[in-house]
């Protein structure tokens, strides 16, 4: 699993930008975007969701490194060999 950093931004009804960043563990970039978007939208209320749908949601995602799982596997391989 890799760790991705997903950044969200939309304009609310007061013409101010609402921004949020989430770190998500996923196997690939599309999966990370989908997972983070579901979590982000669940946290919005009805009016915020309307504003987001009206103005559009800007999503930026980038890998931020790997999770601890591959490191643990590499150390287990070195201990076995």
N, C-alpha and C positions, 0 to 999 in steps of 0.2 A: 504494500500500500504506500502511496505517495501522499505528501501533504501539499495542499493547494491553498493559496490565499485568494479569496474571491471578494471583490469590492463592488458594492451596489450604490447607485445614486439615482434619485428622481426629484422632480420639482413638486412641492406641495402647494396647496391653495393660497398660501401667503407669499408665493413666489420665492421661497427660500429653498435651498438645496438640502435634502436629507441624504446623509451618507452613512454607510455601515460597511464594516469589513468582517469577514468570517474566515476562519481556518478550518479546512475540512480534509479528512482522510478519505481518499478514493483511489481506485486503480487507474483511472484515466481522467483527462480534463473534462470531457462532457459529463461524466458521472459526478465530478466534483461540483460543476456548475449547477446541475439539476438538484443535487442534495442540498447545497447551500441556498439555492433559490426557494426550495420548499420550506426550509427552516426560516428564511427571512420573511416570506409572505405569511406564514403562520403567526408571526409575531406582530402583524399589522392589524389595526382595527378596520372597520368597514369604510370609513372616510379616507383613511390613509391608502387603502387598497384601491379606492376609486381614483384618488389623485395619481397613484402610480400608474394605473391603467390609462388614464387620460393623457398624462405627459410622457409616458414611456419610462421603462426601467433600463438604465445603463449598467451593464455588467462588464467588469474587467477581471480576468483571472490569470494567475501565473503560478507556476510551481514554486514552493518555498522550501524544498528539500524532501528528504525521505523520512519515513517514520522509523521508529526504533526496531521494528520487526526484521528488516533486512540485516541490520547490524547484529542482532541476536543470532540470526542464522549463520552469518559469517564467523562469528566467534565460536559457535558450536562446531562448524566445519574445521576450524583451526585446532580446536581441542581434540577432535576425533583423529586428525591426521598427524 
